[in-house]
Amino acid sequence: MWSQVYNPFGSMAASTLVAAIPIVVLLGSIGLFRVKAHLAAVLGLIASLAVAIIGFGMPAQMAGMAAVYGAAYGLLPIGWIILNVIFLYQLTKEKGEFEVLKDSIAGITRDRRLQLVLVAFSFGAFFEGAAGFGTPVAVTGAMLIGLGFAPLAASGLSLIANTAPVAFGALGTPLIALAAVTGLDLLQLSAMVGRQLPVFSIIVPFWLIWAFAGFRGMLGVWPALLVAGVAFAVPQFLVSNYHGPWLVDVVASIVSMGLLALFLKAWHPRQLWLGTGPGGGAAEAEAQQAHGSPSGGAVVRAWLPWVILSVCVFLWGLPQVKAALDGLSMVALPVAGLNELVQKVPPVVAAPTAEKAVYLLNWLSATGSGIFVAAVIAGFVMGYSPLGLIRMYGRTLWVVRFSLMTIACMLALGFVTRYSGTDTTLGLAFAATGVLYPVFGTLLGWLGVALTGSDTSSNVLFGGLQKVTSQQLGLNPVLMAAANSSGGVMGKMIDMQSIVVASTATRWYGHESDILRYVFFHSIALALLVGLLVLGQAYLWPLTLMVPGSG
C-alpha cells in the first residue's frame, strides 16, 4: 500500500508548480510549439511519469500500471466511439448521402448561423444526453464539415456548443458518479445543477454565433437563438428538478430541435449568412450554388443512417439494455500492481481510502459498439456489401490511427496524475482561496475536466474535496459539488481528448494547436461566468430559493 503525498516538498507553492509540469508540457507543446498532438501526448505522459515517480514518490511499477490502465480506457470506450462514428460518416460520404443531408438542412434554412445552432447545439445535445464521452463532438464535427463549414469552424464551434448539456450527459452519468463519491442526494444534485446550467443553455447559442459570425452577425438571428436556448433551458430546468438527471438532455434537445425547426418555417433572417469560416459574412462570402431540392425519398434515405445511429445510441444508453449486455460480455479486470494499493488520505477524504483500479472490459455494452451496429445496419441499407464494409473500415482505421494513439496517451497521462495525487495537489491549491472558493471551486471542476476529458472523471476526482472544503468554509456541500460539475462542462472544450476527437471528425488532424487557441478564451470566460453565478448563489440570493434542501 502506498499513500498519496500532496505536499512532498514541504511547500504547497513548490508542490503545486511541480504538479503542474505535465499540463505545461502538454499544452505548451501544442499551443506554443505546434507539436503534433500524438507527440505532445507522449511528451506529457513522460513528464507525468517523471513527476509522479521522482517528485511525488510513487512506486515506478504503480505509475506504469496507471498509465497502462489509462491507455486501455482511452481505447475502450473513448477511441471505440470515435472510430465507429467516423466509419459511419465515411460510409454516408462515399455514397453521396451527406450531400443530400446538407441540402435537406438547407431546406430548413440556408443561413449558416442557424444551421450551426440546429446541428451543433440542439442536435449535438441529443448525442450528449444519450451517449456522451466524445460522441456529440464526433457526430456534429463530421456533419458540419459535410455541410461545408471550414475545418477550424467545424472543430472549434462543435466544442463550444457541447457545453451546457455535459453535466447531464450519458443519461446523467456525471451526477450519478458525483452522488456516489460524495454521499449527497442525487436528486438534490440534479436540481442544483438544473438551477445553474439553464442560464448557460440560453447564453451558449448566442455565444456560439458570436464566435462564428461576430456581434452583428449574432444580432441578425437573435430571435431564433432565443427560441433554441429557451426551448432547451426550460425542459432542462423542469426535468432536472422534478424528475432527475437521467433524461434531461434527451428531452431538452428534442424540444429545442422541434421548436427551432417550427420557428424557422415562419421566421427568416433579413440577410442570409452564407459564409462557412469563422467571421465570414454574407457580403464577403460567395453564395453557394443552390442544388435542386432533393425528393422526399432521398431525404429519408440521407437521414436514415443518423436516425439508426440515434436509436442505437439511445438504446445502448438505457440502464436495462446496458445491464443485459454487461451480463453477456462484461469482464472486470483488476489492474495488477495498482488496484487498492494506492491510498487517498485527508484532507481529500474523511478517512484513508484505497483507490480501486478495475478495468471493465464491456465491449458489447460500450457506446461505441452501439455506433458500430448502427453503422453496419446503415451500411447494408445504403447498399454496401460485407466486403465493402470491411474495406471501408480498414480505411477508417488508417484515418484515425494517430487520433487513437493520442487519446490513449492522453488518458494514460490523466490516470497517472490521478493515482499519483498530483491532480489533488492542484485541487488543494484552489481550495485555499477562502471566501472566493465558490469561484475557484467552480474552476476546480473546469480544471478536472480539462485534465481528464470527462465531467464524470472530474466529479469522481474532486467531488469529495468539494464536499469537505465547503463544509469547512460553511458553504452548502450540494452547491459546491454541483458547481464542480457545472464548471466542468466549460473545460470540455479544451481537454485534448475532445480536441483530438474534433480534429479527427473534421479531417483536420495536426491542427490541434489552432483549435486549442481558438476555444481557450471561450472556455475560461464561460467558466468564470459559471463561477460568478455560483458566488451569487452562495452569498447573495436566499439559499432556500437557490439550493435544494437548504431550508
Phi and psi in degrees as a GROMACS rama.xvg file:
@    title "Ramachandran Plot"
@    xaxis  label "Phi"
@    yaxis  label "Psi"
@TYPE xy
-117.014  126.933  TRP-2
-93.0184  133.671  SER-3
-64.4496  144.988  GLN-4
-120.099  120.967  VAL-5
-95.7641  -12.2407  TYR-6
-137.362  66.2904  ASN-7
-68.3448  -18.0724  PRO-8
-101.393  4.98502  PHE-9
72.6777  5.77763  GLY-10
-141.849  119.691  SER-11
-62.3574  -32.8607  MET-12
-64.0007  -47.1113  ALA-13
-67.0003  -42.5974  ALA-14
-63.6744  -38.2362  SER-15
-66.2776  -41.6327  THR-16
-63.0362  -42.0393  LEU-17
-66.9256  -41.6608  VAL-18
-61.6248  -27.5308  ALA-19
-82.7044  -8.18565  ALA-20
-55.523  -46.9775  ILE-21
-59.8986  -36.6414  PRO-22
-67.5264  -42.7534  ILE-23
-62.8809  -43.538  VAL-24
-62.2985  -46.3684  VAL-25
-64.8626  -56.5746  LEU-26
-70.2282  -34.7545  LEU-27
-65.364  -41.0978  GLY-28
-60.7611  -42.0464  SER-29
-80.939  -49.8846  ILE-30
-75.9424  -37.0131  GLY-31
-98.989  -42.635  LEU-32
-102.16  -0.0729984  PHE-33
55.4471  34.7972  ARG-34
-70.6487  140.934  VAL-35
-60.1967  147.456  LYS-36
-58.1251  -40.6824  ALA-37
-69.1201  -32.768  HIS-38
-74.0794  -39.6217  LEU-39
-62.7695  -37.2559  ALA-40
-64.8203  -39.4614  ALA-41
-63.4545  -44.6332  VAL-42
-61.7252  -43.5437  LEU-43
-63.0085  -39.5698  GLY-44
-64.5576  -43.7386  LEU-45
-60.4268  -42.4677  ILE-46
-63.861  -41.0243  ALA-47
-66.2939  -37.9198  SER-48
-66.2323  -41.232  LEU-49
-63.9536  -44.5215  ALA-50
-64.3355  -43.5351  VAL-51
-63.4547  -45.3901  ALA-52
-79.9218  -48.9084  ILE-53
-83.0851  -45.5158  ILE-54
-79.7689  -41.6207  GLY-55
-109.803  3.10478  PHE-56
74.7208  19.0103  GLY-57
-73.2772  133.467  MET-58
-55.8076  137.659  PRO-59
-59.2045  -39.0203  ALA-60
-64.0076  -41.1931  GLN-61
-63.2533  -43.1105  MET-62
-62.1946  -41.6681  ALA-63
-64.3485  -41.4267  GLY-64
-69.424  -32.3226  MET-65
-63.2571  -39.5904  ALA-66
-65.1849  -42.8112  ALA-67
-62.9586  -43.3895  VAL-68
-59.5583  -46.557  TYR-69
-64.23  -41.3608  GLY-70
-63.0688  -40.327  ALA-71
-63.7318  -41.7082  ALA-72
-66.5321  -32.9649  TYR-73
-65.1247  -35.5527  GLY-74
-79.2086  -39.2935  LEU-75
-138.498  109.563  LEU-76
-100.39  -14.6993  PRO-77
-66.9321  -56.397  ILE-78
-61.8568  -33.2389  GLY-79
-61.8746  -36.188  TRP-80
-65.0153  -50.9121  ILE-81
-60.8142  -46.7525  ILE-82
-54.8917  -45.3938  LEU-83
-81.4379  -29.4422  ASN-84
-65.5851  -43.9374  VAL-85
-66.1839  -34.5388  ILE-86
-58.473  -48.0611  PHE-87
-62.5237  -43.3706  LEU-88
-60.1401  -43.7551  TYR-89
-61.7255  -39.1751  GLN-90
-62.638  -46.2958  LEU-91
-69.4544  -35.6896  THR-92
-68.1274  -41.7175  LYS-93
-61.2939  -35.571  GLU-94
-87.8402  -2.35387  LYS-95
81.0894  7.54155  GLY-96
-69.7766  -27.1192  GLU-97
-67.712  -32.6913  PHE-98
-62.1121  -42.0533  GLU-99
-66.966  -40.9623  VAL-100
-58.718  -44.2184  LEU-101
-60.2982  -44.0932  LYS-102
-67.242  -32.5505  ASP-103
-70.437  -37.0879  SER-104
-68.2961  -37.2743  ILE-105
-63.0496  -24.9307  ALA-106
-67.1026  -28.4326  GLY-107
-77.9931  -47.0165  ILE-108
-160.312  137.154  THR-109
-89.2268  -8.61003  ARG-110
-73.3329  123.743  ASP-111
-62.9161  -33.0419  ARG-112
-63.5428  -42.8456  ARG-113
-76.1287  -34.2535  LEU-114
-59.962  -40.885  GLN-115
-62.2979  -46.7584  LEU-116
-64.7331  -43.0827  VAL-117
-63.3439  -44.1725  LEU-118
-82.8132  -55.8713  VAL-119
-73.8221  -40.0717  ALA-120
-88.8075  -61.7305  PHE-121
-72.3365  -50.8035  SER-122
-69.8923  -39.9385  PHE-123
-61.3115  -34.589  GLY-124
-63.7491  -30.1455  ALA-125
-63.0954  -44.8775  PHE-126
-69.3612  -32.0552  PHE-127
-64.6113  -45.3052  GLU-128
-66.968  -35.2003  GLY-129
-85.0742  -33.4743  ALA-130
-131.011  -45.8301  ALA-131
65.6563  -156.236  GLY-132
50.6687  44.804  PHE-133
92.0532  -12.7578  GLY-134
-58.9298  -48.0983  THR-135
-63.1657  -39.4365  PRO-136
-66.6042  -40.1715  VAL-137
-63.7564  -44.3479  ALA-138
-70.3251  -51.0674  VAL-139
-71.2273  -33.4246  THR-140
-60.9953  -45.1313  GLY-141
-63.9427  -39.7085  ALA-142
-68.0368  -40.4254  MET-143
-65.1045  -39.2612  LEU-144
-62.1674  -43.3246  ILE-145
-61.4087  -29.4535  GLY-146
-80.3931  -7.0856  LEU-147
102.516  8.37451  GLY-148
-71.1343  148.138  PHE-149
-63.8361  150.215  ALA-150
-56.7332  -42.3487  PRO-151
-64.4376  -43.6161  LEU-152
-63.9646  -46.6673  ALA-153
-61.0823  -41.4174  ALA-154
-71.3392  -56.7932  SER-155
-65.2009  -41.6752  GLY-156
-74.3413  -31.5462  LEU-157
-65.491  -31.5145  SER-158
-71.3055  -43.4348  LEU-159
-62.9473  -40.6105  ILE-160
-66.6744  -30.5869  ALA-161
-87.8805  64.9013  ASN-162
-126.707  -67.9796  THR-163
-54.5283  -31.7643  ALA-164
-81.7757  -10.3875  PRO-165
-63.3102  -37.799  VAL-166
-63.3313  -24.4898  ALA-167
-104.75  17.3916  PHE-168
-68.8357  161.586  GLY-169
50.07  50.1853  ALA-170
55.0874  43.7026  LEU-171
82.2129  14.0965  GLY-172
-55.1071  -44.6977  THR-173
-58.0964  -40.3672  PRO-174
-77.8967  -32.2632  LEU-175
-62.6194  -41.7714  ILE-176
-66.2449  -40.095  ALA-177
-62.3871  -43.4321  LEU-178
-63.064  -37.2826  ALA-179
-66.1034  -41.893  ALA-180
-82.4457  -22.0156  VAL-181
-101.18  -21.15  THR-182
76.5621  7.85317  GLY-183
-82.0924  158.848  LEU-184
-67.923  127.94  ASP-185
-61.456  -42.6928  LEU-186
-68.6584  -33.8853  LEU-187
-67.5383  -41.0349  GLN-188
-63.0979  -43.3575  LEU-189
-60.2327  -44.9872  SER-190
-65.3339  -37.2371  ALA-191
-68.6037  -45.7426  MET-192
-62.5658  -33.7962  VAL-193
-71.4099  -4.66394  GLY-194
-108.459  5.7651  ARG-195
-115.326  -54.1512  GLN-196
-73.0183  -28.659  LEU-197
-55.7027  -31.4105  PRO-198
-58.4314  -41.9179  VAL-199
-82.15  -20.8561  PHE-200
-65.9127  -28.3583  SER-201
-80.7251  -38.5591  ILE-202
-70.9829  -41.6866  ILE-203
-58.2353  -43.7036  VAL-204
-58.0003  -39.9384  PRO-205
-65.7368  -43.8625  PHE-206
-62.5312  -41.5119  TRP-207
-59.8696  -47.4196  LEU-208
-74.9549  -31.825  ILE-209
-61.4532  -43.1505  TRP-210
-64.3049  -32.0812  ALA-211
-87.4901  -46.7067  PHE-212
-116.891  1.06367  ALA-213
81.3654  173.235  GLY-214
-65.0054  -44.2561  PHE-215
-66.8615  -37.6719  ARG-216
-63.4069  -36.037  GLY-217
-67.0388  -43.3726  MET-218
-60.9123  -29.4289  LEU-219
-66.6196  -18.3246  GLY-220
-128.419  22.4833  VAL-221
-58.6538  -35.4586  TRP-222
-61.5529  -41.057  PRO-223
-67.2593  -37.2863  ALA-224
-65.312  -38.0519  LEU-225
-65.336  -42.383  LEU-226
-60.9311  -48.6185  VAL-227
-60.1792  -44.283  ALA-228
-70.2787  -48.5556  GLY-229
-67.0811  -38.8622  VAL-230
-64.1613  -23.4233  ALA-231
-88.5787  -42.4495  PHE-232
-67.2751  -41.1405  ALA-233
-64.94  -51.1457  VAL-234
-61.6982  -33.9152  PRO-235
-60.2577  -44.2721  GLN-236
-66.8388  -48.1121  PHE-237
-65.6148  -47.5005  LEU-238
-68.2064  -41.298  VAL-239
-66.8342  -31.9237  SER-240
-89.5243  -27.6919  ASN-241
-119.378  -0.367759  TYR-242
-130.343  -51.6562  HIS-243
141.552  -174.981  GLY-244
-85.606  -5.15879  PRO-245
-72.1049  -46.7614  TRP-246
-111.767  17.1491  LEU-247
-57.5575  -56.2229  VAL-248
-69.8366  -36.8442  ASP-249
-61.7352  -49.0347  VAL-250
-65.5153  -47.6919  VAL-251
-63.7178  -38.652  ALA-252
-69.2554  -39.7091  SER-253
-64.2861  -43.2286  ILE-254
-63.3148  -43.4576  VAL-255
-63.5383  -46.5935  SER-256
-61.8192  -45.9  MET-257
-64.4664  -47.4529  GLY-258
-69.7453  -36.2362  LEU-259
-66.1317  -43.0243  LEU-260
-62.4695  -41.5449  ALA-261
-64.9071  -41.9956  LEU-262
-62.0892  -39.449  PHE-263
-72.6881  -12.9676  LEU-264
-73.4917  -27.091  LYS-265
-104.557  -20.5383  ALA-266
-125.814  139.384  TRP-267
-136.982  142.904  HIS-268
-66.3874  153.586  PRO-269
-64.7967  -35.7726  ARG-270
-126.335  125.962  GLN-271
-73.0898  137.599  LEU-272
-105.16  108.995  TRP-273
-106.232  -2.77316  LEU-274
-70.167  149.155  GLY-275
-118.074  2.83836  THR-276
-103.905  165.844  GLY-277
-69.6771  104.241  PRO-278
106.459  -8.05809  GLY-279
-77.3443  136.278  GLY-280
-118.253  -179.77  GLY-281
-63.0565  -35.2212  ALA-282
-69.7672  -34.6065  ALA-283
-91.6613  -23.3489  GLU-284
-84.6107  148.24  ALA-285
-79.4227  133.532  GLU-286
-63.2484  137.357  ALA-287
-72.2791  141.806  GLN-288
-67.8809  123.142  GLN-289
-73.2873  127.837  ALA-290
-85.3071  159.266  HIS-291
-64.0793  146.097  GLY-292
-61.8696  126.686  SER-293
-67.9347  152.723  PRO-294
-69.4466  162.949  SER-295
-59.7152  -39.9664  GLY-296
-65.6217  -37.9004  GLY-297
-66.4237  -38.8326  ALA-298
-64.05  -43.8614  VAL-299
-60.2623  -44.1057  VAL-300
-64.1376  -37.1015  ARG-301
-68.8623  -36.8192  ALA-302
-84.344  -19.1605  TRP-303
-56.7143  -43.7675  LEU-304
-58.5336  -35.4453  PRO-305
-79.7319  -28.4598  TRP-306
-67.3203  -44.8222  VAL-307
-59.683  -42.616  ILE-308
-60.6313  -46.182  LEU-309
-60.833  -44.368  SER-310
-63.9784  -45.3828  VAL-311
-64.9987  -44.0516  CYS-312
-62.7469  -41.8382  VAL-313
-64.7718  -45.1304  PHE-314
-61.617  -43.3734  LEU-315
-65.0741  -23.7748  TRP-316
-84.267  -14.9152  GLY-317
-67.3064  132.219  LEU-318
-55.5266  -37.7239  PRO-319
-67.3408  -43.6817  GLN-320
-66.0484  -44.4308  VAL-321
-60.4767  -42.1736  LYS-322
-64.9699  -40.1894  ALA-323
-64.8397  -43.5745  ALA-324
-68.2076  -37.0887  LEU-325
-61.0871  -38.8246  ASP-326
-63.3587  -26.6306  GLY-327
-86.1663  -28.0291  LEU-328
-134.029  -21.0547  SER-329
-71.6043  134.948  MET-330
-125.318  125.039  VAL-331
-91.5816  119.42  ALA-332
-115.508  100.106  LEU-333
-59.7329  134.133  PRO-334
-78.4608  112.159  VAL-335
-60.7778  136.226  ALA-336
79.1192  4.57003  GLY-337
-137.363  -41.1914  LEU-338
-58.7231  120.082  ASN-339
59.0645  24.4541  GLU-340
-109.405  -7.87842  LEU-341
-107.278  131.403  VAL-342
-116.58  120.898  GLN-343
-77.663  144.822  LYS-344
-131.027  163.485  VAL-345
-57.8171  151.642  PRO-346
-91.1703  9.08573  PRO-347
-73.0349  -35.1959  VAL-348
-128.043  158.373  VAL-349
-67.7081  -34.6993  ALA-350
-141.11  153.177  ALA-351
-50.8447  132.324  PRO-352
-133.569  128.74  THR-353
-76.5236  133.416  ALA-354
-85.1205  126.97  GLU-355
-77.4178  148.819  LYS-356
-142.015  85.4042  ALA-357
-123.838  116.014  VAL-358
-84.6937  121.665  TYR-359
-92.7728  106.394  LEU-360
-85.8632  81.2896  LEU-361
-108.292  60.1372  ASN-362
-62.5832  -30.0289  TRP-363
-80.3802  -36.9615  LEU-364
-90.3322  -5.6482  SER-365
-62.4605  143.579  ALA-366
-55.5597  -38.2543  THR-367
-59.7401  -30.0458  GLY-368
-69.8937  -38.0652  SER-369
-61.9879  -39.5322  GLY-370
-67.3301  -39.1955  ILE-371
-62.0766  -44.9546  PHE-372
-60.0502  -44.3091  VAL-373
-60.5264  -42.4602  ALA-374
-65.2503  -40.6144  ALA-375
-66.3654  -45.9194  VAL-376
-60.2036  -47.0843  ILE-377
-62.1841  -37.2562  ALA-378
-61.4285  -44.9191  GLY-379
-65.1459  -39.9876  PHE-380
-60.6328  -37.2266  VAL-381
-79.5634  -3.85557  MET-382
99.8266  13.2482  GLY-383
-75.5143  147.243  TYR-384
-87.7668  163.011  SER-385
-55.0723  -41.6231  PRO-386
-66.0658  -37.1454  LEU-387
-64.2836  -38.92  GLY-388
-65.106  -42.8763  LEU-389
-63.3086  -42.2996  ILE-390
-62.7122  -43.1026  ARG-391
-67.5952  -34.4169  MET-392
-66.486  -39.3002  TYR-393
-62.3831  -41.345  GLY-394
-63.1404  -38.6532  ARG-395
-65.7816  -41.4017  THR-396
-57.5025  -40.404  LEU-397
-66.5457  -38.6334  TRP-398
-62.9683  -40.5621  VAL-399
-100.475  11.1485  VAL-400
-57.996  -46.3818  ARG-401
-70.7187  -33.0528  PHE-402
-62.8683  -43.6121  SER-403
-63.3945  -40.5618  LEU-404
-62.9253  -43.2475  MET-405
-62.9881  -46.9946  THR-406
-64.6947  -38.9988  ILE-407
-60.2437  -44.5109  ALA-408
-69.0735  -38.0135  CYS-409
-61.936  -46.2414  MET-410
-69.7452  -33.2126  LEU-411
-61.0402  -44.4896  ALA-412
-58.9397  -47.4854  LEU-413
-61.1621  -39.6299  GLY-414
-72.4864  -33.2984  PHE-415
-64.2932  -44.8098  VAL-416
-65.0108  -35.5289  THR-417
-66.4878  -50.659  ARG-418
-77.2931  -22.1818  TYR-419
-82.9095  -16.6252  SER-420
87.189  3.79105  GLY-421
-67.6572  -33.2311  THR-422
-68.7925  -31.7743  ASP-423
-68.2874  -35.6903  THR-424
-59.0539  -42.8976  THR-425
-63.5356  -40.0626  LEU-426
-63.6533  -39.9249  GLY-427
-64.7541  -30.5988  LEU-428
-64.2399  -39.5018  ALA-429
-67.1195  -36.0667  PHE-430
-70.382  -11.6968  ALA-431
-91.5466  24.1456  ALA-432
-100.218  3.68979  THR-433
62.5839  -126.334  GLY-434
-63.9712  -23.8776  VAL-435
-88.67  9.87939  LEU-436
-58.2485  -34.9757  TYR-437
-54.0531  -35.8166  PRO-438
-74.3267  -49.6355  VAL-439
-73.5419  -28.8753  PHE-440
-65.4401  -36.6673  GLY-441
-64.7481  -43.201  THR-442
-66.0992  -24.3967  LEU-443
-64.2457  -41.1947  LEU-444
-63.0065  -40.4426  GLY-445
-59.4807  -45.1786  TRP-446
-63.2229  -40.1484  LEU-447
-61.1202  -42.5905  GLY-448
-71.8396  -38.1316  VAL-449
-60.2523  -34.1973  ALA-450
-79.4284  -43.4533  LEU-451
-99.1423  -20.581  THR-452
81.3605  8.45846  GLY-453
-146.657  130.19  SER-454
-65.1929  -34.8744  ASP-455
-61.5121  -48.3716  THR-456
-64.255  -39.4045  SER-457
-62.1953  -40.234  SER-458
-66.3687  -39.4201  ASN-459
-66.1711  -38.8521  VAL-460
-70.0264  -47.2056  LEU-461
-114.393  -0.480597  PHE-462
-58.8771  -46.4128  GLY-463
-64.1206  -40.1387  GLY-464
-63.047  -40.4903  LEU-465
-62.0538  -42.9304  GLN-466
-64.7936  -48.52  LYS-467
-63.6974  -46.2469  VAL-468
-65.892  -42.8067  THR-469
-63.7447  -38.2728  SER-470
-65.9077  -37.9451  GLN-471
-66.4333  -32.1954  GLN-472
-92.6862  0.00594565  LEU-473
78.2412  20.1543  GLY-474
-96.6938  158.063  LEU-475
-73.0955  123.163  ASN-476
-64.6257  -29.3567  PRO-477
-63.649  -41.1816  VAL-478
-60.9461  -48.6504  LEU-479
-77.5214  -31.5793  MET-480
-65.3669  -41.8407  ALA-481
-65.1755  -37.5542  ALA-482
-63.6973  -31.1664  ALA-483
-59.9154  -41.9862  ASN-484
-75.6551  -41.7675  SER-485
-67.8047  -41.6253  SER-486
-67.8917  -33.1079  GLY-487
-62.0977  -31.3583  GLY-488
-61.275  -28.6541  VAL-489
-79.2321  -15.5209  MET-490
-81.9968  -10.3  GLY-491
-63.0651  -31.6316  LYS-492
-78.5237  -13.4307  MET-493
-112.3  -2.24251  ILE-494
-71.9213  140.179  ASP-495
-66.1189  -27.2018  MET-496
-60.3067  -47.9713  GLN-497
-67.0818  -38.354  SER-498
-64.213  -40.002  ILE-499
-67.8686  -38.8976  VAL-500
-58.051  -45.385  VAL-501
-64.8589  -44.4215  ALA-502
-66.3238  -32.7547  SER-503
-72.2213  -45.2007  THR-504
-62.1446  -32.3918  ALA-505
-96.4679  7.24961  THR-506
57.5353  38.6489  ARG-507
-122.133  33.8544  TRP-508
-61.0662  141.014  TYR-509
100.597  -7.26267  GLY-510
-112.8  27.0936  HIS-511
-60.5251  -32.6598  GLU-512
-64.106  -38.4184  SER-513
-65.2824  -41.8964  ASP-514
-65.4518  -43.5294  ILE-515
-59.3213  -46.5559  LEU-516
-64.5269  -34.6807  ARG-517
-65.8906  -39.3007  TYR-518
-97.9626  -12.2405  VAL-519
-62.1019  -46.9684  PHE-520
-58.4706  -44.7296  PHE-521
-61.4057  -38.5953  HIS-522
-64.7338  -51.8538  SER-523
-69.7929  -36.6101  ILE-524
-64.3819  -45.8442  ALA-525
-68.1893  -36.168  LEU-526
-63.5278  -40.2122  ALA-527
-65.1739  -37.0541  LEU-528
-65.0941  -39.5849  LEU-529
-61.9437  -42.4455  VAL-530
-60.3218  -40.7296  GLY-531
-66.524  -37.5156  LEU-532
-62.477  -45.1229  LEU-533
-63.8545  -38.1448  VAL-534
-59.0376  -43.0058  LEU-535
-64.9841  -40.3327  GLY-536
-66.3459  -29.2329  GLN-537
-76.7753  -38.2412  ALA-538
-121.903  -27.2065  TYR-539
-98.6506  -42.6435  LEU-540
-96.8087  150.649  TRP-541
-57.9176  127.043  PRO-542
-60.4687  -32.0028  LEU-543
-65.19  -24.0664  THR-544
-87.5339  -34.4546  LEU-545
-97.9584  -33.0622  MET-546
-112.566  116.794  VAL-547
-58.0311  135.305  PRO-548
79.4732  3.71663  GLY-549
-84.6948  -12.503  SER-550
